[in-house]
Amino acid sequence: MRERFLFTVVALLLLAPASTQAQQTDEHKFEVGAVLTAIGAETLDQSSKGLGARLGYNFNDHFALDAETSFFPRQHFGNNQTGQNVQGFVGVKAGGRSKYVGVFGKLRPGVMFIGDSTSGFDCDSGSSFNVCRPNHNHLALDAGIVTEFYPTRRAIIRLDLGDTIIRFKTAGRNIFGGTEVISTDISHNFQASIGFGYRF
């Protein structure tokens, strides 16, 4: 299922017209906006929710540079996390748009900061060797589908659905206090967001 979804996103990116002569709608190249997003669970009440900001540059009606950062607070918006999380992505958005609607694929590499309740390594004590997750940035990739609606010439309502792929490094601590990386895990996380933007 994930492979089919990623194939669809890549196909949208590759099959979008590459003509540099395509005219940009109303010649508005830049976009700014605010984002409400949720990640990490199949149901909304169990997911981690956050707020973010988005910046985009449209080369034409088919290709755009797309950047986004989101902040997930520890105990607001219904969250109950051990720490604060932050993500940031910069990549490409490709597809097509009409006067009132646009459909795009997105592929944006970036980072995900996973904050724990303690700094450094959040390990339980009491055994000679404990597995824990370091508190630092993890490489991530945001792949998905974007649907945009244009109620006016400059206003944007944007819906994102996708897979946020996070590369975790798991580390351990032994009785001598040393740490070492044990393994690397790949985590697939469904993420949905709705945003409101302005073109200028």
SULBEL-V353441 format. One record per residue. N is the residue number from 1. RES is the residue in one letter. SS is DSSP state (@ for helix, = for strand, . for the rest). PSI is psi as a letter, one per 30 degrees, with the letter a starting at -180 (* if undefined). OMEGA is omega as a letter, one per 20 degrees, with the letter a starting at -180 (* if undefined). Layout:
# SULBEL-V353441
n->N res->RES ss->SS psi->PSI omega->OMEGA
n->N res->RES ss->SS psi->PSI omega->OMEGA
This chain:
# SULBEL-V353441
n->1 res->M ss->. psi->e omega->r
n->2 res->R ss->@ psi->e omega->r
n->3 res->E ss->@ psi->e omega->r
n->4 res->R ss->@ psi->e omega->r
n->5 res->F ss->@ psi->e omega->r
n->6 res->L ss->@ psi->e omega->r
n->7 res->F ss->@ psi->e omega->r
n->8 res->T ss->@ psi->e omega->r
n->9 res->V ss->@ psi->e omega->a
n->10 res->V ss->@ psi->e omega->r
n->11 res->A ss->@ psi->e omega->r
n->12 res->L ss->@ psi->e omega->a
n->13 res->L ss->@ psi->e omega->a
n->14 res->L ss->@ psi->e omega->a
n->15 res->L ss->@ psi->f omega->r
n->16 res->A ss->. psi->k omega->a
n->17 res->P ss->. psi->k omega->a
n->18 res->A ss->. psi->g omega->a
n->19 res->S ss->. psi->k omega->r
n->20 res->T ss->. psi->f omega->a
n->21 res->Q ss->. psi->f omega->r
n->22 res->A ss->. psi->k omega->a
n->23 res->Q ss->. psi->k omega->r
n->24 res->Q ss->. psi->k omega->a
n->25 res->T ss->@ psi->j omega->r
n->26 res->D ss->@ psi->g omega->r
n->27 res->E ss->@ psi->g omega->r
n->28 res->H ss->. psi->j omega->a
n->29 res->K ss->. psi->e omega->a
n->30 res->F ss->= psi->k omega->r
n->31 res->E ss->= psi->k omega->r
n->32 res->V ss->= psi->l omega->a
n->33 res->G ss->= psi->l omega->r
n->34 res->A ss->= psi->l omega->a
n->35 res->V ss->= psi->k omega->r
n->36 res->L ss->= psi->k omega->a
n->37 res->T ss->= psi->l omega->r
n->38 res->A ss->= psi->k omega->a
n->39 res->I ss->= psi->k omega->r
n->40 res->G ss->. psi->g omega->r
n->41 res->A ss->. psi->l omega->a
n->42 res->E ss->. psi->f omega->r
n->43 res->T ss->. psi->k omega->a
n->44 res->L ss->@ psi->e omega->a
n->45 res->D ss->@ psi->f omega->r
n->46 res->Q ss->@ psi->f omega->a
n->47 res->S ss->. psi->l omega->r
n->48 res->S ss->= psi->k omega->a
n->49 res->K ss->= psi->k omega->a
n->50 res->G ss->= psi->l omega->r
n->51 res->L ss->= psi->l omega->a
n->52 res->G ss->= psi->a omega->r
n->53 res->A ss->= psi->k omega->a
n->54 res->R ss->= psi->k omega->r
n->55 res->L ss->= psi->k omega->a
n->56 res->G ss->= psi->l omega->r
n->57 res->Y ss->= psi->k omega->a
n->58 res->N ss->= psi->j omega->r
n->59 res->F ss->. psi->e omega->r
n->60 res->N ss->. psi->a omega->a
n->61 res->D ss->. psi->f omega->a
n->62 res->H ss->. psi->f omega->a
n->63 res->F ss->= psi->k omega->r
n->64 res->A ss->= psi->k omega->r
n->65 res->L ss->= psi->k omega->a
n->66 res->D ss->= psi->k omega->r
n->67 res->A ss->= psi->k omega->a
n->68 res->E ss->= psi->k omega->r
n->69 res->T ss->= psi->k omega->a
n->70 res->S ss->= psi->k omega->a
n->71 res->F ss->= psi->k omega->a
n->72 res->F ss->= psi->j omega->a
n->73 res->P ss->. psi->l omega->a
n->74 res->R ss->. psi->e omega->a
n->75 res->Q ss->. psi->h omega->r
n->76 res->H ss->. psi->l omega->a
n->77 res->F ss->. psi->g omega->a
n->78 res->G ss->. psi->g omega->r
n->79 res->N ss->. psi->l omega->r
n->80 res->N ss->. psi->i omega->a
n->81 res->Q ss->. psi->l omega->r
n->82 res->T ss->. psi->f omega->a
n->83 res->G ss->. psi->l omega->r
n->84 res->Q ss->. psi->k omega->r
n->85 res->N ss->= psi->k omega->r
n->86 res->V ss->= psi->k omega->r
n->87 res->Q ss->= psi->l omega->r
n->88 res->G ss->= psi->k omega->a
n->89 res->F ss->= psi->k omega->r
n->90 res->V ss->= psi->k omega->a
n->91 res->G ss->= psi->a omega->a
n->92 res->V ss->= psi->k omega->r
n->93 res->K ss->= psi->k omega->a
n->94 res->A ss->= psi->k omega->a
n->95 res->G ss->= psi->b omega->r
n->96 res->G ss->= psi->l omega->a
n->97 res->R ss->= psi->l omega->r
n->98 res->S ss->. psi->a omega->a
n->99 res->K ss->. psi->e omega->a
n->100 res->Y ss->. psi->f omega->a
n->101 res->V ss->= psi->l omega->r
n->102 res->G ss->= psi->k omega->r
n->103 res->V ss->= psi->k omega->a
n->104 res->F ss->= psi->l omega->r
n->105 res->G ss->= psi->l omega->r
n->106 res->K ss->= psi->k omega->r
n->107 res->L ss->= psi->j omega->a
n->108 res->R ss->= psi->j omega->r
n->109 res->P ss->= psi->l omega->r
n->110 res->G ss->= psi->a omega->a
n->111 res->V ss->= psi->l omega->r
n->112 res->M ss->= psi->j omega->r
n->113 res->F ss->= psi->k omega->r
n->114 res->I ss->= psi->j omega->a
n->115 res->G ss->. psi->k omega->r
n->116 res->D ss->. psi->l omega->a
n->117 res->S ss->. psi->f omega->r
n->118 res->T ss->. psi->l omega->r
n->119 res->S ss->. psi->l omega->a
n->120 res->G ss->. psi->b omega->a
n->121 res->F ss->= psi->k omega->a
n->122 res->D ss->. psi->i omega->a
n->123 res->C ss->. psi->k omega->r
n->124 res->D ss->. psi->k omega->r
n->125 res->S ss->. psi->l omega->r
n->126 res->G ss->. psi->f omega->r
n->127 res->S ss->. psi->l omega->a
n->128 res->S ss->. psi->f omega->r
n->129 res->F ss->= psi->k omega->a
n->130 res->N ss->= psi->k omega->r
n->131 res->V ss->= psi->k omega->a
n->132 res->C ss->= psi->l omega->a
n->133 res->R ss->= psi->k omega->a
n->134 res->P ss->= psi->k omega->a
n->135 res->N ss->. psi->i omega->r
n->136 res->H ss->. psi->a omega->a
n->137 res->N ss->= psi->k omega->r
n->138 res->H ss->= psi->k omega->r
n->139 res->L ss->= psi->k omega->a
n->140 res->A ss->= psi->l omega->r
n->141 res->L ss->= psi->k omega->r
n->142 res->D ss->= psi->j omega->r
n->143 res->A ss->= psi->k omega->a
n->144 res->G ss->= psi->a omega->a
n->145 res->I ss->= psi->k omega->a
n->146 res->V ss->= psi->k omega->r
n->147 res->T ss->= psi->k omega->a
n->148 res->E ss->= psi->k omega->r
n->149 res->F ss->= psi->k omega->a
n->150 res->Y ss->. psi->i omega->a
n->151 res->P ss->. psi->f omega->r
n->152 res->T ss->. psi->l omega->a
n->153 res->R ss->. psi->f omega->a
n->154 res->R ss->. psi->f omega->a
n->155 res->A ss->= psi->k omega->a
n->156 res->I ss->= psi->k omega->r
n->157 res->I ss->= psi->k omega->a
n->158 res->R ss->= psi->k omega->r
n->159 res->L ss->= psi->k omega->r
n->160 res->D ss->= psi->k omega->r
n->161 res->L ss->= psi->k omega->a
n->162 res->G ss->= psi->a omega->r
n->163 res->D ss->= psi->j omega->r
n->164 res->T ss->= psi->j omega->a
n->165 res->I ss->= psi->j omega->a
n->166 res->I ss->= psi->k omega->r
n->167 res->R ss->= psi->j omega->a
n->168 res->F ss->= psi->k omega->r
n->169 res->K ss->= psi->k omega->r
n->170 res->T ss->= psi->k omega->a
n->171 res->A ss->= psi->l omega->a
n->172 res->G ss->= psi->l omega->r
n->173 res->R ss->= psi->k omega->r
n->174 res->N ss->= psi->a omega->a
n->175 res->I ss->. psi->f omega->r
n->176 res->F ss->. psi->f omega->r
n->177 res->G ss->. psi->f omega->r
n->178 res->G ss->. psi->l omega->r
n->179 res->T ss->= psi->l omega->r
n->180 res->E ss->= psi->k omega->r
n->181 res->V ss->= psi->k omega->a
n->182 res->I ss->= psi->e omega->a
n->183 res->S ss->= psi->l omega->r
n->184 res->T ss->= psi->k omega->a
n->185 res->D ss->= psi->k omega->r
n->186 res->I ss->= psi->k omega->a
n->187 res->S ss->= psi->k omega->r
n->188 res->H ss->= psi->k omega->a
n->189 res->N ss->= psi->j omega->r
n->190 res->F ss->= psi->k omega->r
n->191 res->Q ss->= psi->k omega->r
n->192 res->A ss->= psi->k omega->r
n->193 res->S ss->= psi->l omega->r
n->194 res->I ss->= psi->k omega->a
n->195 res->G ss->= psi->l omega->r
n->196 res->F ss->= psi->k omega->a
n->197 res->G ss->= psi->l omega->a
n->198 res->Y ss->= psi->k omega->r
n->199 res->R ss->= psi->k omega->r
n->200 res->F ss->. psi->* omega->*
